[in-house]
Amino acid sequence: MDIILNSNTRKDIKQKMIKFLDLQKINAQYGDELKSAAIRVIDSGWYLFGKETELFEKHLSQYIGVKHAIGVANGLDALRLILKAYIEMGVMQEGDEVIVPANTYIATILAISDNKLKPVLVEPDMDTYNLHISWVEKYITDRTKAILVVHLYGRVCWSEELEVLANRYNLKIIEDNAQAIGATYCDRKTGALGDAAGFSFYPGKNLGALGDAGAVTTNDDILAQTVRSLGNYGSKEKYIHEYQGLNSRMDELQAAMLNVKLRFVDTENQLRREIAQYYSENIVNVNIILPVIENKFLIRDNLGHVWHIFVIRSSYRDNLQRYLTENGIQTLIHYPIPPHQQRAYKAWNNLHFPITEQIHSQVLSLPISPVMDMQEAIHIVEVINAFVK
């Protein structure tokens, strides 16, 4: 894609900051529908366990291609509840091990340790930043009960090898699908690949609420029933409590917002793919490492990754970020400190995961969103290509 900006366009873009993510502009596209939905909820007088949540759960399950979708308070709770449900079902017990990528956002690991399960950190693949599936088997012990895969940055983490491995050792596969709604593997959507999946609808996600919200998807009837009870104080029937549960419920207002926005998620994902394609084809600076794209997930296809975040790497990351800021381009780092170096897991601070540590020291996230115009992407590419270490 060979596009050249004229001098006036270039001057106009330089005079404003290109936001990393313009949530106000994203939601303004659907402003009238969102306001109507909010009024409908307010006027209904029903704010939990109502028709909006029921409808969103139905729509989400149909979209993902699963039997059950359960609305919860946020993405962390979605994963917490899946693991807690497996413990209540006798599938797991305290002290069991869950394999998880070492470079994930800390919420994935918090969900494991919060249930008194043991996270077993495995290095990612440097090309994809996702769990290095070929390295998983050597970490499996007689206490391993699950593999928690993360579709990080909106890139699919799945393979036949993973499925074979799970079957061989009788392991559950849980998907952290917080960043990848709409992504696919061989015509199956993420969130329907494993035994269960957790979703986040944090406002900045590809499908974002106007506050915190999350969901669990599964084809397992017993798991779905248990998750739903656990998220409602451990209760199926009011004032009767089978489990020591949580208060983690999607409210009617967020469900109404999500019902509006779910209809547009595929269109918005495709716009993200187009920006990702332009970046991938036109960033040529030798100081920049671009995401590696597998043939089966070509970004020009309508299938595959959904590019929640477009992450580049550079040995000069901090200088590059300052340079981009000076040129009116807002960037973020996902994430600056890996979980094993966080004070929250100080017992791990002496561990060494060289691939994870290198990734965290080099990654930089460029602006990418469904409301970016191509002129902004062109300007970003021009500025990056002019960067000198």
Order of alpha helices (4+ residues) and beta strands (2+ residues): alpha-alpha-alpha-alpha-beta-alpha-beta-alpha-beta-beta-alpha-beta-beta-beta-beta-beta-alpha-beta-beta-alpha-alpha-beta-alpha-alpha-beta-alpha
